[in-house]
Every structure is written in C-alpha cells, then in structure tokens.
Amino acid sequence: MLCHQHQSLSTTATYSLNDIWNDGFSVATDSTSHEQILPHRIDTKLMTVVASLDRRLDSALIELALNQLHQKNLSELCIEDLKLKSKNDHSHDSHQYYKKQEKCRTMLLRYQQGIFELFNQQLTSDLTKSLAYDSSDKNIASDNAHAVAITLNNPLALAHQKSPISSLWQALHLQQLLPILSKVLQDTDAQSLWPQILKTGMEDVRAQLDPSSQAFTGLSKSEVSVVVLLAYRLSKDAKGQMISLHDRSLLSEGNDSVAHYIVDLRRHARLINIDLVTVSDVNLQWLLLTAQHLNSIQLLAIISAVPVSANHFIKRLVGDPNADNYREKQQDGSQIDYNESEMSQPTHNEYRQWLSTLHTVMLHDTIISQDEYDCLLAISERWLGIRQLF
C-alpha cells in the first residue's frame, strides 16, 4: 500500500494506518490534525523487496498475501491448545511455535482494532474542508502552470504520478482484508461490528454529498452508491487532474468545465435507468465537488452499501484452481444488512449494467490504467462473485 502511493519511503520512519490505508493526512487540508493510528516501522528487507517490484503487480501481491493469511487459524481457542501442548511436550520447539502464534494473534488484534479506530476517525471526515483549501490556494503563478503542463506531457512523469483513484483502489483491498481478519481471529463480534460502523458512516457521507436531499430522491441505497461512484470517477479524469493542478480545484466555481461534467453525470446515470434531469445543476455540482474528496474509508462504506448478488453468496474457495474466475463470497457477517426487501434487491442484469457503465466512465479519458482495471475487477468480484469486465 505504501509503495503504491509513489511516495518516498524510509526504513527508519514510522507509518500509521492513516498513511497505509488513507494516504496519510495533509496538514493543509486537515486542521484537526488526526492522531496517528498504530504507527510502526516496516521491516527493511520486506520494504526493499516490495519496492523493487513492478507497481502493476501490487493487486496480485496483495491478493496472494490475503490468500495466505486466510489459511491461518489464530483463534483464541487455537492459541490455548498450543499453550497446553507446549506445556505437555516440554519441548523448546513447541514453546517457540506457541509464542510465535500468540504474538501473531496479538499483532492482528491490534491491527483490527486500529482499523476500527480509522473507521471512526475517517467516516465522518468533513468533505468541505478540502474545498475550502482548494479555493484559498487556486491561483498559482503562470510559470508554475507552464511547468505543470510540461510535467503532464512527460510520459515518465505520468507513469510515476499518483493514481487519481488510489482511494477507491485502497478501499476495495480493505474490504477484502476485513472479513479475512475476522475469520482468522474467529472474532464474531468484529464480524458484526464493522458492517454496522460502515452503515452508520454511509448515512453521514450521504448527508454531506446531498445536503439538500434532492440529488438522491427516489433512489435505492444501491443506486445512490452507484451514482456516487460515477461522480467520484468523473471528477478524477485526466483532464480534471490537469485543471486541479492548475487551480487546485477540478470543479471550482465558475470553471468552464463544470457544465461538461454535470452533463456527463446525467448521461451516464441515464445509461443505468437513473434520471437526474430534475436534479438542479447546483446540487450535481456540489455532488461532483465533494465526491472527488472522498477518502478510502468513506468509499468503502459506499461500496459495501450495495448488497452482494443473491446468485453469489457461497463461501469463496481459497486456493481452488478451478475458482480463478469465480471467486465466491460468503454472505455472512461481512455483508451489510440494510433491511432492504426482496423487491429492492438488484437484479443480475442491473449489476451488469452498473459495472458496464462504470467501465465506460473509466474510459472517459480514453485510457484504462492498471488501478482502474483492478478496481473494475474487484467491484465485479464484490457484487457478482466473478472477476470480469462488462
């Protein structure tokens, strides 16, 4: 996660869960100065190996690590059994193995607790703080703007530029980690706790994105999530990133491109049978402005608000060579229950339409990046249990 952000890393520095899962915090955009959660050093040898890899392999590497973690059993009962065995065996090896497994469980418990703290800290982040920062610092010198343009036209610079949708990329990997942590630790309380935290957080995010309660009128919870994902991606396209670097605001008030993005949002929503014609331009502009500042935890709540397809709730078969394209998910505590009736459960065709339209939006700037490709596959896996582009 740290290497994927294309930031300079140090083997002596400490990195918190804020840095790993939420791109850290900018002092300029976060006046509340959030406390660092579980700051720790990264093993030097591990960081060196990971940093030397092609960044396009990061998703595959994370998937491999999650599969290996999934096979572990670090439940409290298992640790107690190992402790009893080490006492009975009077063996140094048995004792060392018990202490090692106990240490691993403690580490994962701390990490899980840290993620909960990150949830509580970031789900209610004020999306307007970044807007205020953008507005106060949007006038830069013309020579700097020229330098920015040169940088954007440099293929090497573009290759190492931070992905504009890194927060969504992080959110999709985090949603894979959470149920695995709960399973490995056999923590049933956590399995029921984090979905409820995300559900509550989603309500706050929705209120910030649509303070007038007009933009999402008549939409189901699933449709709201899809519209927000469309707005998030439209506010992050390549043209928008150039505008953002120039005046610190992709869709700043009075910008000539605002109308273009509003039209695009309405057009793509119409592809999935969502009519935004009656929603005012002002409310859609606000949605686009705030959506571009969603952090990874808020995006996780948005993604999780869409229920898994009823056709794909069988437990995922980790390590099954025949399950490469069909990664089946278990519809258990890891699935948020929004108390939606069977009538509001999206149909298989609706899922396909949503995924196809998200694919179209990813092509908004004509090129699909590796991160976008990873995100499309991960969302498909999350909703339909199959890694496929639509």
Secondary structure, DSSP 8 states (H G I E B T S, - for coil): -TGGGT----SSS-B-HHHHHH----TTT-TT-----S-B---HHHHHHHHTS-GGGHHHHHHHHHHHHHT----HHHHHHHHHHHHHHT-HHHHHHHHHHHHHHHHHHHHHHHHHHHHHHHTT--HHHHHHHHHHT----HHHHHHHHHHHT-HHHHHTS--TTHHHHHHHHHHHHHHHHHHHHT-HHHHHHHHHHHHHHHHHHHHHH-TTS-TTTT--HHHHHHHHHHHHHHTTSHHHHHHHHHHS-TT-TT-TTHHHHHHHHHHHHHHTT---TTS-HHHHHHHHHHHTT--HHHHHHHHHTS---TT--S---TT-GGGSS------STTS------GGGS--HHHHHHHHHHHHHHHGGGS---HHHHHHHHHHHHHHHSS----
